Amino acid sequence: MCSTFHFAGLSLYFEDGHDDLDDFGFDDYGSECDGIRITAFLDAGQDNLTPLGRLEKYAFSENVFNRQIVARGLLDVLREFSDNENDFISVMETVARMSEDGEPTVRAELMEQVPNIAMFLHESQPNFPAAFSRYLVPIVVRYLTDPNNQVRKTSQAALLVLLEQGLICKGDVESKVCPVLLDLTEPSSDDDYKIEAVAIMCKLVTMLSRDTVEQLLLLRFCELCSDARLFQVRKVCAANFGEFCSIVGQDATEKLLMSKFFDLCSDSLWGIRKACAECFMIVSNSTSPGVRRSKLSPLFISLISDQSRWVRQAAFQSLGRFISTFANPSSTGLYFREDGTLLEVPRPPPARPNQDGRSTPSLESMSRGASSADSAHTPPRERREGLACHHSNPAPPAAAHGRSKETEHTDDNFNSFHYWRPPLPDISEELEILKAEAPRGQPGRVTEGGAGSEEEMACLEPATSSQIQKVLDCLQPHMDDPDVQAQVQVLSAALKAAQLESQTEAEGPSDSQPPEVGDGVESSPGGKTTELSDEPPSQQNVIPQPLLDQYLSMTDPARAQTVDTEIAKHCAFSLPGVALTLGRQNWHCLKDTYETLATDVQWKVRRTLAFSIHELAVILGDQLTAADLVPIFNGFLKDLDEVRIGVLKHLYDFLKLLHAEKRREYLYQLQEFMVTDNSRNWRFRYELAEQLILIIELYGHYDVFDYLRQIALTLCSDKVSEVRWISYKLVVEILQKMYACGAHDLGLNFINELVVRFCHCPKWVGRQAFAFICQTIVEEDCMPMDQFAQHLLPSLLSLSSDPVANVRVLVAKALRQSVMEKEPGSAYSDELEETVTALQADKDRDVCFFASLDPSRALMDTASDTSRTQLLLSTLVT
């Protein structure tokens, strides 16, 4: 059956055949429209017109369908005329005139082809360098204001694609695109145009440079954030506020954008406040620590307490991410590599002792001493008293003179690695003893000649800040050195922490008055006063305490009723980030919460923790991991498969963090992973095999032979070919472990077991697996070739006469591509050549192919060979 449609000079045939079409010239037009050649209208026809003439004819035909066909085939048309520059320019001018077509469908078809045409012009740029900028960019910009909605949407999508691919130059963006967007976002602009232009502008900033955004778009964005007439505009601005902040940087964010963000967070519409809560983390990353702590934290608390449930829900989901912005590598001791791996900050080498036997403090110890994170270990009062006791004790003149000479000598030889700062010994323990012996009436003085008055202690912090500032000044001439740059960053953080601590002390109550009995102080029978340690377990000073309190409340069942039923899952998801921010010294703040989440009734919550427990182990270190995470890890091992898979996927990452004795206990539990709730869950066993390949390096060869060997052999007989495929590699890794450790006897026993289990297997799949294992052993150099020739090669050669062709295929491949390249030795060379010759004459075509294949050519065909082998193994059945 065929149908014919006649248009002005155009006839199309829709049929299953391949008839030539009269006049229009289409050919190979199938029933599915896959074989159509759009440029067929350029072929010679009955009109005696040139190809350019026929293009003009159909591009401006009165029939809309003709014009649509031309617009749809513009890319092919340009390819046809790309050899001649004059013809190419004529086609581009035709495209420019077609863009003014009065039919919206034609304009939409044309705009859909613009990204493809732009890519073609980009590839042909040496021939036509300015064609895209001259002809197509004006079309895209003009269509942004097209009266037809479909055309505008198409041009917006095309513009984003062009920007993502980098096909529009910076000059065109600044001179042609941005001015149009600024005009469309004027207060007097049409509402629909303004809303669309704001959306385009917000997506545009992520693809522009910082200078371009600041000069052209930043002020207009600030105005749009305060648009009182269109809430859609404010909502788009709120949703993309973080992108603007991350592009323009900290200074512009705090000077121009922060006030707008406060207004949006208090907007009357809950959807706008919800959008602000969702982008809060990105905004926080673009501000200074002081602004983050003093301004953004109270603002976030107001969103958590919002009257709208949807706003509260979004705020709680972003709470953990917002807390993570307070993290400081100098205090946590951890940092993220580019690939996302969490690593410890490299520690500097131990400091060399001074002449008096004391070691000079390193830059890292200085920063940790000045940062607020260490106050979790040493109370501020004790730290200040100890430092004040050291400084208030006057030194003898001779000693002072000696130190002054030493300081002068150090200044003369100063560089970025030696610091002249006087060492400060840690005398907190001695201070406690002296405090206990001090008279009751003199709480401010520890002992005669010891710590001075509180006024002397008050002057300590400015001195510490000034010392750090002096070191920074001395490092400025050496900023070209990357090591010096890293030191300056750490010192700057230490300086800010010291200044913040001094400000907090200045605003707080004075410590100069003796403590009153009954106000946090207990009177001892001997008349002495002792401070009570009633500090709540969740107290810390890394992040604002209200934020941590709100985060800890996410495990409250009442939150699930009033905020979000999955709030516990969000808490579990962000817990590693919160733990990283607080540091291992403040783990006590999160320990109870983590244990509560680990026993949550929802398996999704436990699954989330299982997937991240290895990252938390890196954050906490080996001691806290063994004490607090190992029991929870053991519980996950006995949980549902949905939870166990999270532990299994990172089993190696977790076990390598444990001590050898604790790690060895899990050898007995690895067998339990073979049992699953659903036997059809073969991916679980596949993941186990992958992890065992990594785990082999964590154990000795005796443990590998006694425990992992049996699991590997069991996986090799799995019902699913993918599991068997990976298990063969596991077997090879075990054998390599034996020979690498010098356990040749264990390796020989394992080889004999492989020969019995696979080479002599009554099922052809086992014999085929033996050929594959032998090839992998040779390719991976798992054992010396003389040992391979003595113990494995005879069995492999015996399979060359196997009745199953699939076995002989892998035997031929192993012998020709691997064994013969390694030269197993003269003892087997004759037999090896005879076997390969026999396989080359095999009756099976595939066996002949692999036996005759040149190894150099085989390297080129590795991908196809691997695909074929996988196809063969996938067809195996037990």
ABEGO torsion letter per residue (X at the ends): XBBBBBBBGBBBBBBABBBBBBGAGBBGBBAAGAABBAAAAABBBAAGBBAAAAAAAAAABABAAAAAAAAAAAAAAAAAAAABAAAAAAAAAAAAAAAABABAAAAAAAAAAAAAAAAAAAAAAAABAAAAAAAAAAAAAAAAABABAAAAAAAAAAAAAAAAAGABBAAAAAAAAAAAAAAAABAABBAAAAAAAAAAAAAAAAABBAAAAAAAAAAAAAAAAABAABAAAAAAAAAAAAAAAAAAEAAAAAAAAAAAAAAAAABABAAAAAAAAAAAAAAAAABBAAAAAAAAAAAAAAAAABABAAAAAAAAAAAAAAAAAABBAAAAGBBBBAAGBBBBBBBBBBBBBBAAGBBBBBAAAAAAAABAAAAAABBAAAAAAAAAAAAABBBBAAAAAAAAAAAAAAAAABBAABBABBBBBBAAAAAAAAAAABBAABAABABBGBBBBAAAAAAAAAAAAAAAAAAAAAAAAAAABAAAAAAAAAAAAAAAAAAAAAAAAAABBBAABBBBBGBGBBBBAAGBBBBBBABBAABBAABBAAAAAAAAAAABAAAAAAABAAAAAAAAAAAAAAAAAAEAAAAAAAAAAAAAAAABABAAAAAAAAAAAAAAAAAAEAAAAAAAAAAAAAAAAABBAAAAAAAAAAAAAAAAABBAAAAAAAAAAAAAAABBABAABAAAAAAAAAAAAAAAAABBAAAAAAAAAAAAAAAAABABAAAAAAAAAAAAAAAAAAAAAGBAAAAAAAAAAAAAAAAABABAAAAAAAAAAAAAAAAAGABBAAAAAAAAAAAAAAAAABABAAAAAAAAAAAAAAAAAAGAEAAAAAAAAAAAAAAAABABAAAAAAAABBAAAAAAAAAAAAAAAAAAAAABBX
